[in-house]
Amino acid sequence: QVQLVESGGGLVQAGGSLRLSCAASGRTFSRSVMAWFRQAPGKEREFVAAINWSGDSTSYADSVKGQFTISRDNAKNTVYLQMNSLKPEDTAVYYCAARETLLVTISSRQYHYKYWGQGTQVTVSS
C-alpha cells in the first residue's frame, strides 16, 4: 500500500512560482512511476507531468512544457513539481499519483495510476 500526501499549494499572483511536494510512504517508492494531475473547477482531471522510477525520463502536458518541472528524491520518498510563470488558468487542485506496477514506463493515462493523494489547491490570481 502506498500513501501520498501533497503539500505546497496556495495563492500566488500571476507570474509567480510554487513548488509542490508529494511525500510517499512505502518501500516501493524508488521503483514507482510518479505523476501529477490537476483538476480545475468545472473541468475533468488532466495529466500534468510524470517521471520514471530513476528520474531520468519525464513527460509533460503540452500546456505546461517549459513552465513546470517534475523531479524526485528517492532518498526522501518525495516527488516535486516546480511551477514557474504561473497563470490564472493553472488554478486547480493538483494531485500526486503513483503507478502500482513497478519499473514500468511513464504514462499520462489516469487509469494507470492506482494510488492518489488528497490534492492540494493552487490558486493563481490575475
Residue frames relative to the residue before (quaternion, step in Angstrom):
aa qw qx qy qz dx dy dz
Q 1.0000 0.0000 0.0000 0.0000 0.00 0.00 0.00
V 0.1412 -0.7791 0.6079 0.0596 3.56 -1.01 0.85
Q 0.1172 -0.7698 0.6235 0.0700 3.54 -0.97 0.87
L 0.1468 -0.7981 0.5834 0.0349 3.53 -0.94 0.97
V 0.0412 -0.7930 0.6078 -0.0072 3.56 -0.92 0.93
E 0.2137 -0.7902 0.5664 0.0955 3.56 -0.59 1.18
S 0.0374 0.7666 -0.6409 0.0086 3.53 -1.28 0.49
G 0.6278 0.5831 -0.3902 0.3370 3.53 -1.32 0.18
G 0.5110 0.6442 -0.4316 0.3709 3.57 1.21 -0.07
G 0.1833 0.7888 -0.5758 0.1123 3.54 -1.28 0.16
L 0.6010 -0.5319 0.4528 0.3884 3.51 -1.35 -0.35
V 0.0634 0.7942 -0.5982 0.0854 3.56 -0.81 1.00
Q 0.4820 -0.6492 0.4973 0.3145 3.57 -1.14 0.56
A 0.6370 -0.5145 0.4083 0.4035 3.53 -1.23 0.48
G 0.7505 0.3336 -0.2879 0.4926 3.53 -0.95 0.98
G 0.6017 0.5840 -0.3445 0.4221 3.54 1.26 -0.29
S 0.3953 -0.7082 0.5422 0.2197 3.52 -1.38 0.01
L 0.0292 -0.7511 0.6581 0.0436 3.51 -1.32 0.46
R 0.1704 -0.7486 0.6240 0.1452 3.54 -1.25 0.48
L 0.2156 -0.7699 0.5921 0.1004 3.52 -0.70 1.14
S 0.1522 -0.7647 0.6202 0.0862 3.53 -1.17 0.68
C 0.0933 -0.7627 0.6372 0.0597 3.54 -1.19 0.60
A 0.1545 -0.7958 0.5833 0.0506 3.54 -0.48 1.25
A 0.1501 -0.8124 0.5618 0.0424 3.55 -0.78 1.05
S 0.2847 -0.7159 0.6090 0.1886 3.50 -1.15 0.69
G 0.6215 0.5674 -0.3876 0.3763 3.55 -1.20 0.29
R 0.4990 -0.6956 0.4432 0.2658 3.53 -1.08 0.74
T 0.6460 0.5583 -0.3198 0.4108 3.59 1.22 -0.21
F 0.3573 0.7741 -0.4793 0.2083 3.60 1.23 -0.05
S 0.6885 0.5148 -0.2992 0.4141 3.57 0.81 -0.96
R 0.7223 0.3838 -0.2442 0.5209 3.60 1.24 -0.22
S 0.5801 0.6155 -0.3443 0.4077 3.56 1.32 0.14
V 0.4087 -0.6414 0.5884 0.2746 3.53 -1.17 0.71
M 0.1184 -0.7967 0.5919 0.0301 3.55 -0.90 0.99
A 0.0352 -0.8072 0.5892 -0.0037 3.55 -1.14 0.60
W 0.2702 -0.6998 0.6297 0.2021 3.48 -1.41 0.27
F 0.0656 -0.7468 0.6614 0.0238 3.51 -1.14 0.85
R 0.1238 -0.7866 0.5955 0.1064 3.56 -1.25 0.23
Q 0.1395 -0.7710 0.6167 0.0755 3.50 -1.27 0.54
A 0.2211 -0.7766 0.5824 0.0938 3.51 -0.61 1.20
P 0.6584 -0.5147 0.3570 0.4173 3.60 -1.15 0.46
G 0.8458 0.1567 -0.1355 0.4917 3.54 -0.86 1.00
K 0.6822 0.4501 -0.2841 0.5014 3.58 1.28 0.10
E 0.5622 -0.5797 0.4618 0.3670 3.52 -1.30 0.29
R 0.5816 -0.5667 0.4469 0.3753 3.50 -1.25 0.47
E 0.0936 -0.8192 0.5659 0.0048 3.56 -0.94 0.92
F 0.5834 -0.5892 0.4485 0.3338 3.51 -1.26 0.56
V 0.1817 -0.7736 0.5989 0.0997 3.56 -1.09 0.77
A 0.7723 -0.2320 0.2144 0.5512 3.58 0.63 -1.13
A 0.0820 -0.7837 0.6136 0.0515 3.55 -1.24 0.50
I 0.1301 -0.7808 0.6089 0.0518 3.53 -1.23 0.55
N 0.4375 -0.7048 0.4847 0.2773 3.55 -0.97 0.81
W 0.7529 -0.4445 0.2464 0.4182 3.53 -1.30 0.22
S 0.7381 0.4084 -0.2387 0.4811 3.59 1.00 -0.72
G 0.5073 -0.6801 0.4023 0.3440 3.57 1.23 -0.25
D 0.6160 0.5823 -0.3512 0.3975 3.59 1.20 -0.01
S 0.7208 0.3061 -0.2440 0.5720 3.56 1.27 0.25
T 0.0114 0.8033 -0.5929 0.0554 3.54 -0.83 1.05
S 0.1164 -0.7661 0.6275 0.0753 3.52 -1.31 0.38
Y 0.1084 -0.8076 0.5793 0.0204 3.55 -1.04 0.84
A 0.5101 -0.5746 0.5325 0.3552 3.50 -1.27 0.47
D 0.6058 -0.5791 0.3958 0.3754 3.56 -1.06 0.69
S 0.6497 0.5649 -0.3151 0.3993 3.57 1.02 -0.79
V 0.7748 0.3222 -0.1806 0.5131 3.62 1.16 -0.41
K 0.3937 0.7265 -0.4836 0.2887 3.61 1.21 0.04
G 0.8087 0.2191 -0.1979 0.5087 3.52 -0.88 0.99
Q 0.6932 0.4405 -0.2592 0.5082 3.56 1.28 -0.19
F 0.7737 0.2310 -0.1109 0.5794 3.59 1.02 -0.86
T 0.1084 -0.7722 0.6221 0.0701 3.55 -1.24 0.57
I 0.1939 -0.7655 0.6047 0.1035 3.55 -0.86 1.00
S 0.0679 0.7814 -0.6170 0.0636 3.56 -1.04 0.79
R 0.1717 -0.7864 0.5832 0.1091 3.55 -1.27 0.19
D 0.1752 -0.7304 0.6501 0.1148 3.51 -1.31 0.49
N 0.2515 -0.8139 0.5040 0.1423 3.57 -0.12 1.25
A 0.5893 0.5675 -0.3724 0.4382 3.59 1.14 -0.48
K 0.7432 0.3578 -0.1995 0.5290 3.57 1.18 -0.59
N 0.3752 -0.7420 0.4759 0.2867 3.59 1.28 0.03
T 0.5505 0.6136 -0.3711 0.4274 3.55 1.02 0.82
V 0.1303 -0.7465 0.6464 0.0888 3.53 -1.15 0.75
Y 0.2270 -0.7967 0.5555 0.0715 3.53 -1.05 0.87
L 0.1011 -0.7397 0.6553 0.1152 3.50 -1.34 0.35
Q 0.1556 -0.7783 0.6059 0.0548 3.54 -0.45 1.26
M 0.0698 -0.8119 0.5793 -0.0186 3.55 -0.64 1.15
N 0.0486 -0.8128 0.5798 -0.0301 3.54 -0.59 1.21
S 0.8261 0.2059 -0.1560 0.5009 3.55 -1.30 0.33
L 0.0922 0.8510 -0.5117 0.0739 3.54 0.92 0.90
K 0.2102 -0.7678 0.6004 0.0756 3.50 -1.17 0.82
P 0.6464 -0.5184 0.3661 0.4235 3.61 -1.11 0.41
E 0.6570 0.5216 -0.3203 0.4401 3.58 1.05 -0.64
D 0.5664 0.5620 -0.3911 0.4587 3.60 1.27 0.01
T 0.4375 0.6954 -0.4556 0.3426 3.58 1.28 -0.08
A 0.3205 0.7212 -0.5450 0.2831 3.56 -0.69 1.13
V 0.4516 -0.5680 0.5716 0.3830 3.49 -1.38 -0.08
Y 0.2163 -0.7911 0.5659 0.0840 3.55 -0.78 1.10
Y 0.1394 -0.8058 0.5750 0.0240 3.53 -0.84 1.09
C 0.2952 -0.7036 0.6218 0.1765 3.50 -1.15 0.77
A 0.0217 -0.8081 0.5885 -0.0166 3.58 -1.01 0.77
A 0.1612 -0.7816 0.5979 0.0753 3.54 -1.21 0.63
R 0.4101 -0.6796 0.5461 0.2680 3.53 -1.05 0.77
E 0.4763 -0.6700 0.4881 0.2933 3.55 -1.10 0.67
T 0.6800 0.4680 -0.2881 0.4853 3.56 0.95 -0.87
L 0.3442 -0.7760 0.5004 0.1703 3.55 -0.78 1.05
L 0.8579 0.1921 -0.1313 0.4581 3.51 -1.35 0.46
V 0.4599 0.6481 -0.4758 0.3769 3.57 0.97 0.87
T 0.6481 -0.5239 0.3740 0.4070 3.55 -1.30 0.12
I 0.5942 -0.5692 0.4241 0.3781 3.54 -1.25 0.38
S 0.1207 -0.7903 0.6001 0.0266 3.55 -1.21 0.58
S 0.3283 -0.7313 0.5639 0.1986 3.53 -1.19 0.61
R 0.5737 0.6259 -0.3590 0.3876 3.57 1.29 -0.02
Q 0.4955 -0.7035 0.4267 0.2784 3.54 -0.66 1.12
Y 0.6726 0.5252 -0.3241 0.4084 3.60 0.91 -0.78
H 0.5737 0.5727 -0.3859 0.4405 3.58 1.25 -0.10
Y 0.6938 0.4680 -0.2608 0.4813 3.57 1.23 -0.38
K 0.2541 -0.8032 0.5262 0.1153 3.55 -0.63 1.15
Y 0.7779 0.3226 -0.1553 0.5164 3.57 0.95 -0.89
W 0.0486 -0.8063 0.5884 -0.0350 3.54 -0.94 1.00
G 0.4070 -0.6753 0.5566 0.2619 3.50 -1.20 0.62
Q 0.6488 -0.5420 0.3801 0.3753 3.54 -1.34 0.07
G 0.5300 -0.6486 0.3917 0.3808 3.57 1.26 -0.25
T 0.1174 -0.7590 0.6358 0.0761 3.51 -1.27 0.54
Q 0.4173 -0.7363 0.4841 0.2220 3.56 -0.86 1.00
V 0.0601 -0.7495 0.6586 0.0287 3.53 -1.03 0.91
T 0.0190 -0.7951 0.6053 -0.0332 3.54 -0.74 1.11
V 0.1082 -0.7921 0.6003 0.0238 3.56 -0.72 1.11
S 0.2074 -0.7964 0.5604 0.0930 3.55 -0.62 1.16
S 0.4271 -0.7152 0.4983 0.2405 3.56 -1.09 0.71
